[in-house]
Amino acid sequence: MGLGGISIWQLLIILVIIVLLFGTKKLRNIGSDLGDAIKSFRSSMKDGARTDEAKDAEKLQENSGNIIDGGIKENIKETVDDKKQTSMQ
């Protein structure tokens, strides 16, 4: 017994029938086309991930500048408020 109740002999017979129907040249072309499609898909997925990472890095740099500026402004405001309170007392 092989895959799901199909023996190795049944698989070989199916393979021979497929080769007789389509021929080795057509099967080879189908295989190479399928391989090229998979390679193209993988490379586009890698490129997409790289562009996503680059966009995330750009957003992080933009946001980090805003956070730092905002933090500095808040610190300055707090120190000014503290000085006002101490001078009023």
Backbone torsions as a table, in degrees:
resi	resn	phi	psi	omega
1	MET	NA	136.1	-179.6
2	GLY	-111.2	-127.3	-177.3
3	LEU	-77.5	115.3	174.7
4	GLY	57.5	35.4	178.8
5	GLY	88.8	3.6	178.1
6	ILE	-98.9	125.8	-179.1
7	SER	-80.8	168.6	-179.8
8	ILE	-63.7	-34.1	-179.1
9	TRP	-68.2	-37.9	177.8
10	GLN	-66.3	-39.4	177.1
11	LEU	-63.5	-41.3	178.6
12	LEU	-64.3	-40.6	178.8
13	ILE	-63.7	-42.4	177.7
14	ILE	-62.4	-41.6	178.9
15	LEU	-62.7	-43.0	178.8
16	VAL	-63.4	-42.0	179.1
17	ILE	-63.0	-42.1	179.0
18	ILE	-63.3	-42.8	179.1
19	VAL	-64.0	-40.4	179.1
20	LEU	-67.0	-36.9	-179.0
21	LEU	-71.2	-47.3	-172.6
22	PHE	-98.0	-28.1	-176.6
23	GLY	86.0	154.3	-175.4
24	THR	-70.3	-34.1	-178.0
25	LYS	-65.6	-45.3	-179.7
26	LYS	-66.5	-39.2	177.4
27	LEU	-64.4	-38.9	178.2
28	ARG	-64.0	-42.5	178.2
29	ASN	-64.1	-41.8	178.5
30	ILE	-63.2	-42.2	179.1
31	GLY	-63.6	-43.2	-179.9
32	SER	-69.3	-37.3	176.5
33	ASP	-63.8	-41.3	178.3
34	LEU	-65.2	-41.4	177.4
35	GLY	-62.9	-42.7	177.5
36	ASP	-63.1	-39.4	179.3
37	ALA	-64.7	-40.6	179.2
38	ILE	-66.2	-42.9	178.1
39	LYS	-61.7	-43.0	179.3
40	SER	-63.5	-41.9	178.8
41	PHE	-63.0	-45.1	179.6
42	ARG	-62.8	-43.3	-178.9
43	SER	-67.0	-37.1	177.9
44	SER	-69.0	-33.8	176.5
45	MET	-66.3	-40.6	178.1
46	LYS	-65.4	-42.8	179.0
47	ASP	-63.4	-40.9	178.2
48	GLY	-63.3	-40.2	178.7
49	ALA	-66.9	-37.9	179.4
50	ARG	-65.8	-42.3	-180.0
51	THR	-68.3	-35.8	176.4
52	ASP	-63.6	-42.2	178.7
53	GLU	-64.6	-39.3	179.5
54	ALA	-66.0	-41.9	177.9
55	LYS	-63.4	-41.8	178.9
56	ASP	-63.5	-39.8	179.4
57	ALA	-65.4	-40.8	178.3
58	GLU	-63.7	-43.9	179.1
59	LYS	-63.2	-40.1	-179.9
60	LEU	-63.8	-41.9	178.6
61	GLN	-65.0	-41.9	178.8
62	GLU	-63.9	-45.5	-177.9
63	ASN	-69.9	-34.6	-179.2
64	SER	-65.5	-35.1	176.1
65	GLY	-65.1	-40.8	178.9
66	ASN	-66.8	-39.8	-179.5
67	ILE	-65.9	-43.1	179.9
68	ILE	-64.4	-46.8	178.9
69	ASP	-60.3	-44.8	179.6
70	GLY	-63.5	-40.3	178.9
71	GLY	-65.1	-40.5	179.3
72	ILE	-66.5	-43.1	179.4
73	LYS	-62.2	-41.3	178.6
74	GLU	-65.0	-41.7	179.5
75	ASN	-63.3	-41.6	179.2
76	ILE	-64.4	-43.1	179.9
77	LYS	-62.1	-42.3	179.4
78	GLU	-63.7	-43.3	-179.6
79	THR	-67.2	-37.1	177.3
80	VAL	-65.4	-44.0	178.7
81	ASP	-62.6	-41.2	178.1
82	ASP	-62.2	-42.4	180.0
83	LYS	-66.4	-37.2	177.7
84	LYS	-64.0	-42.2	-179.0
85	GLN	-66.9	-40.8	-179.8
86	THR	-70.1	-33.8	179.4
87	SER	-73.7	-28.4	179.6
88	MET	-75.5	-23.4	-177.0
89	GLN	-83.6	NA	NA
